[in-house]
Amino acid sequence: MFNISTFLDTCMMRDPQKTALIHPGSDRFYSYADLYEMSGSLAAGLSEMGLSPGDRVVIYLDSSPEYIISYFAIWRAGMVAVPTNIVYQSEELAYTIGDSGAKALISSVSSKGVTSAMHDLCSCLLHSIEVGGEGVTSFESLVTTHAPRRPVPCGPMDVCQIQYTSGTTGRPKGAMLTHSGWMAALQANGEALELVTSDTYLGIYPMAHVGISWGISVLRAGGTYVIMERYHPDEYIRLTKKYQITILAGMPPVIHALTETPPGTEKSFSTVRRIISGGGPMHSPTWKKFYERFHIPVINAYGLSETIVLGTGTVIRPDDYPTADEYNSVGKPIGYSEVKIVDIADPARELPIQTAGEIALRGPAVATGYWNQPEATREVFLEDGWFLTGDIGFIDSRGMLVITDRKKDMIIMSGWKVYPTEVENVLIRHPKIADIAIFGCPDEEKSEIPAAAVVLRDGQDTLTLEELTTWCRERLAGYKIPRKLVLMEQLPRVGGWKLLRRELRELSC
């Protein structure tokens, strides 16, 4: 049997009263017995509502114990979790529900402003379960009224999650992740962090992101997961000290911010033995400054949603530090991962060391393809198991992977991935805009920020960043909103059509 949730049974039997989850925002603590019983009861409730193994269930919640419980319940019932971010607006949520064909939605009463129209917009949606709701659809009722059910037996390649990740076309793609893929990811994470039962992890990644794999890996090891709903530097430091955190989630902007904290902050981090970083490049000065001050190893991971991050990817570990003094690389493969560099024009041709090309990954955690998108699947998921990442890089003489560029025009801001075409498709509808291009500008703190180059319609004299922001707030998640506006008479294009984003960056950043 393959069901990713079975480790919960093992942890519960080993130490049922051990604290599994801490939610400082509500001052709630959950034991492994609590997590087992609540997720098992919700799994039974989902089945009694008429849902079957393989049915998709969308989670639309803030990072919370309820999000984790929902994950495990869906998996235990043999169903497919479709995580979404609470910052999604109605249009984004409706697309995810409709495209996945989800039959149920788990949301919060506080999000009714977004979710109230979902049944009308998505004919596939049959059930809504509300955290803080009342009656038979109450989350609280479902996690307490049913006898916990055991995990449904699944095949190793059965899909357990559809992880939506936008592509360069702007249309989100659902990467199909499997039970065996998740198992491989948990093993790789445990190896990278050397996880033990005494570990306490402070998570800052949104639970809709596959970065949640770090928190679930800590639970797999029998440790404790402290849930931080919103990252704030002062709260991050306070919680680290209060709960004697041993494993920290971090991103380049977070690590940069720590280097700027007042003297004495180091004392709050005396229990920390590892920081896991991802979501963007780690610049050498930042890494060196942090390590020299705090003496905490930074585990820099490379992977994608399609690979459950480090499930099939590379990592820099302390053993690599002597040969990674410049921190230009993202390390070597971990677990059962394979990496190679291929010709961009001919992926069948592998390139030699020190030669830049497209990075390809292969391993057990690679998605089986994109949901309902066979053409997009064929483009990047090759028949021999290799996945084309869209990132450009090379392997150096020491076997270290170095990322030099992105084939995709994706912008990474504080770990958030912003896809230019998606934002452009929204902004082009603005009544003042005739042409639009979104590009990334370097930012010391956030790594990159999205910027907008705009050509105004005839008769329009000006457009302010405030106007642009107001328009975006009603249609896009906050992290996708441009932080900079550049007005232009025309956009740089090849032959009048192919946009030159690199030139925009050179001219405007």
N, C-alpha and C positions, 0 to 999 in steps of 0.2 A: 504494500500500500504506500502511496505517496500523497501525503497531505502536509503542507508546510506547518499547519497549526499543531501537529502532534507533539512537538517539543513542549508545548504548554502543559500537556498532561504529565510529562516527565518532571518538569520543574515543580508542578503542584504536588506531585507525590513525594518528591524529594524534600521539599520544605514548604508546606502549604501556607504558613504564616509569614514567610519572608516577604518583605515589601517589594512589590514589582513596579508600581507606579506611584509617583508623587506629583501632585498638581498644586504647586504653590499658589496659583491664582485663586483657588477655592479652598486651599488648605485641606485637600483630600488625599488620603493614602489608600492604596489598593494592594492587598496581598495577592500572591499567586493563586490562592484559593478563590479570592474575589474575581480575579480576571478569568479563571477557568469557569466558574459558575455563571458569570454574567454573559460571557461570550457564548458559552454553550446554550444558555437559555435563549439568547437572541437568535442563535442558529436554529433552534427548534421553532421559535416563533416565526421566522422567515419561511420555514418549510410549511408550517400550519396555515400560513397566508396563501398557500398555493404555489409558491415559488419552487423551482426544481433545480437540481445541479446543472450548472452551465448557464443559468440565468444571470444577467448582469444587474448589479446593484450599485448605484451611484452614492458616494459619500460626499456631502457638502456641509462640512463643519469646520470650525476653528480647530487648531491643534489642541487636543483635549483627550482625557481618558476615553470619552465616548468614541473618538475616532479610532483609537487602538482597539477597543472592544468590537467596533464594527468590522474592522479588518479581519480579526480572528473569527468572528461569527460567520461572516461571508465565506471565508475559507473553510471553516469547519462544516458548513452546509454544502460544500462542493460547488459553490457559486463563484462568480467572478466579480472581484472588487474593481470599481471604477472610481478612483479618488479624484476629487476636484478641490481647487483652492477656494477658500472663503472670499477671496478678493474678486472672484469671477462675478461679472454682471449677468443679467438675464440672458442676453444673447449668447454669451459664452457657455453658460450652463445648459441652455436649451440645445445647443449644438452637440455637446457632449452626451446628453441624455439621448437625443434623437439618433446620433450616429452609432452609439453603442447598442441601441435598442433596449435600454435598461427598463426593467419592469418595476423597479422600486427605487425610491430616493430616501436617504437618511439625511435629515437636515435639522436645523434648530428653529424654534419658534421665533427667535430673534432675526432670522433671515427670511421671514415671510414676504418682505418687500421684493425679494428676488424670486422666491420659489412659488409664490401664489399662482402665477400664470403657467406653471410648467405642465400641468395636466392638459390645458388647452393647447399648448404649443407642441407637446410631444404625445402623440396618440399611443405610443408604446407603453407609457408610464401608467401602471395600474395601482401602485401603492405608495403612500407617503408615510414615513415614520418620523416623528418629531421629538427631538430632545427638548424637554420642558412642555410637551404637549399633553393632551388629555385623551382618555378613552382607549380604544383598542389599538390605535396607531401611536400611542405613547411609547417612546423609547424606554422610559423608566418601567412601564408595565411589562414590556416584552422581556426585559433582562431579569425579571424577578418572578414571573408567573409560570415559567415552563421548566421542566426538568432538563438539566444540561444534556445535550446530545453529544455523542462521540463523533469524531471527525468522519466524514464520508470518505470511503476509499476512492482514490483518484489515481489516474495513470501519471507517470512521470512527466509526460509532455502535455498533460491537460492544462489549459489556460486557467490561471487563478487571478489574473489582474490584467486590465487594459490600462496602460499608462499613456495618457495623451501628451504628445510632444509636438509642437508646431514644426512645420517644415518651411523651406524657402518659398513655397507657393502660398503660404499664409493659411492654408487649410490644416488644422490640427490632425495629427496622425496618432492612432492608438496602437502602441507597441504591445504585443501579446506576450506576457510573461508567464512562465510555467511554474508548477510546484517544484520540479527538480532544479529549475533555474534559481529560484529563491533559496533552495537549500544550498546550492553552490555559493551563492552570494553571502549567506550567513557564515559559511565556513571560511571564505576568503576574508571577510571582515574580522572574524575572530582571530585569524592568523595574523592579520596586519596589526591589530591592536593588542594581541596576546591577552584576550579577555578571560577573566576569572569571575567566580561567583561573588567576590567581594567588591567588584567594580560598581561605581555609581556614575551614571552618564547624564550630562546636561545637554538636552537636544534643543537646537534652535532652528533646524530645518523644518519648513512647513510639512505637515504629515501627508499632504497631497503629493509631495515630491518623493522620488525613490530614495532620497537621502534619509528617509525614515528607516532604511535598512540598517543604519548604524544603531538606532535605538532598539530595533527588533533583535539585532545581533546580541546586544547586551542582555536582553531578556532571554534569549536562547542560552546564554552562558549562566543564567540564574542570577543576574545582577539586578540593579535598580535603575529605572529610567525616570529622570526628573524632567517634566514637560514644561517648556517655556513657550507661552503662546506668541509673544512678540519680543523680538530682540531689543533690549535696551542696555547700553554699556554698564550703567550703574547697577541695574538689576542682575545682569550677567555676573558681575563680580560678587555681588551680595549672595546670590544663590550658590555660587561656587564655594564660597567660604562656609555658608550655613550648612550645606548638605555634604561637605567634604568630598567634593566631586573628584573622581580619579580620571575620567575620560570626558573630554570636552569636545563639542562640535564647534568648529570654527571655519571661517572663510577668510580669504585675504583681507577684506576690509575690517573684519573683527580683529584679526591679529595685528593689523596696522594700528587700530585704535588702542590696543593694549600697550603698544610701544610708546604711546603718548600719554599714558596715565601717570599720576603723581608718584613720586618715590614712596615705597612702602606697600604698593599694590601687590608686590610679589608674595607677601605674607598670606594673602587670600587664596593664592594658588599653590600653597605648600603641599597639598595632597594630590595635585594633578600630575599624572605620569605620562599622558599622551593627549595631543590635540589632533583631531582629524580635520583636515582642510581639503576643500575641493571647490568646484564651481568657478574656477578662474586661475590665471597664472599667479604664482607666488614670486614676487620680485625679490631678487637677491638681497638688497639692502634691508627690506622689511624682515625677511627671514633671519638674517644674521643679527639684526638689532634685537629681535624678540628672543632668539635663542641665547644670546650672550647675557641678556638681562634676566630671563625667567628660568633658563636651563631646562625647559620642557621640550621634548622632541615633538616636532611637527610632522605628522604623517600626511604627506601630500598625495592625494589619490586622483587618478584619472579614469574616467569611465563616463557612460552616458545612460540616459533613461532606458535605452534599448539593451543595455548590458547590466541593468540593476547596479549601476555605478561600478563599484569594484568587483562585482560578481564575475565579470570578465573585463579586466583592465590592468593597470599598472599602478605601482605605489613606490614612493620614496620612504624608506624606513631608516632608523638610526644607523644601521649597519652600512647604509649607503652614504652617510654624511662625508666621510673622507674623500669620496670621489664626486661629491655633489656640492662642492664649496660654492659654486656659482649659482646653484639652484635653478639651472636652466632646464633641467630635465624633469620628467614626471615619473622617473624610475623604471623598474623592471616588472615584467608580468608577475602576477600573484595567483595562487591557487592553481587552477587548471587552464589559465589564460594563455593564449598565444597572440603575438603581435608581429606584423610585418608591414613593410612599406611597398605600395604598389604604384604603378604608373597611373596617373589620373585618367589618361585617355584609354588605357588598356589595363584594367584591373587584374587580368590574368598574368601580367608580367610583374614579377617581384623585383624590386630595386635593391642594389647593394647598399652596404653601410655607408653612412655619411652622404647619402643621396636623398634629397627631399622628394616626397610624393604623398599620396593619400595614405593615412593610417587605417589599417584593417585589423580587426580583432576577431578571435574565434575562441569559443569556450562554452561551457554548459549553461551559463546564465544569459546568453544572447537570446533575444526575443525570437519567436518563431515567425515574425513578420508583422505587418500592420493590418489592423482590423479592417476588413472590407476594402482594402486598397491593394489589389494584386499587382498593379503596375508599379506602384511605389515600393512594394515589397521586392519585386524582381530587380529593381534598380540598385538596391543596397544590400539585400540578403542573398548572397551567392549560393549556388547549389552545393558547393563543397563546405558550407558552414561558415565562411568568412563574412563579416559584416563591415561594410564600408562606412567609416565614421563621418566622413566629410571634413575631417581635420587634416591639416597638412603638417608633416614633420619628417624626422629622420631618426635612425638608430645610430648612435655613435659607436666608437671603437670599443667601448666598455659594455655595450649591450643596453645602454640607457636610452629610453625614448625621449626625444626632444620635440616639442610642439612649436612650430614656427608661425602658423597662420591657420585660417579657417576657410575651407572651400565655401562653406555656407557664409552668409553675411550676418550670422547671429551675433547679437550684442550680449555680453555677460556683465550685468551690473549687480554687484554684491551677491553673486551667486544666482541671481535671477536671469533667465534666458529670455531675451527680447528678440522677436523675429520681425525684421523690418517690414516685410510685405503685409503681415497681419495688421500692423499699425497703419501702414499706408492705405490699406483698404478701408479703414475707418476714417482717416483724415481726408481722403479724397472726396468724401461726401460733404465736407464743410463748404458752405455757400461761397466763401471767399477764395477757396483754393482751386487752382487750375492744374497744378502738378505738384507732386510731393515725393520726397525721398527721405528715408530714415537711415541714419548711419550712427556709428559709435565714435565718441570722442574719448580719448584717454582721461582717466581721473585717478589721482593718487590714492584717494580714499576708497572709491567704489570700483576701481579697476577700469570701468567704462561707464559712460552715461549715454542714453539715447538722445540724439539731436535730430532736428527736422529742418530740411532745406525745402523752402516753399516758393512756388511761383504763383502769384496772385492772378485772379480772374480780371479780365478787362473791366475797368471802371472801379476797381478796388485799389485804395491807396495804401492801406496798411493792415497789418494783423499783429496783434500782440501775443506774447507767450501766455499771458493770462487767459486770453480768449481761447487759445488752442488748448490749454489745460482744462478749462471748463467744458469744452466740447468732448474731450477725451474721458473725463471723469464719469460721464454718463454712459460710456460705451466700452471702456477698457479697464482692466485691473490697473491699480495705481503705479506699479513698477514699470508698466509699458509706456507711460506718458513721457513724451520728450521733455528733457530738462533744458534744452537750448533750441533757439529758433534763429534760422538764417533765411532772410528774404533774398531771392535771386530773380534775375530776369529770365533765365533759363537754366535747366539742369544739365550738367555735363553728360553727354551720351555719345556712344559710338554709332555712327550711321543714323543718328536721330532716334535710336530706340534703346540700345543697351546701356543701362545706367552705370556710371563709373563712381561707385561708392568710395573707392580708395582715393580718387581725386577730390571728392567732397571732404574727406577727412583731412587731406593735405591742405586744402584751401581754408577750412573753417575751424579746425581744432587747434 
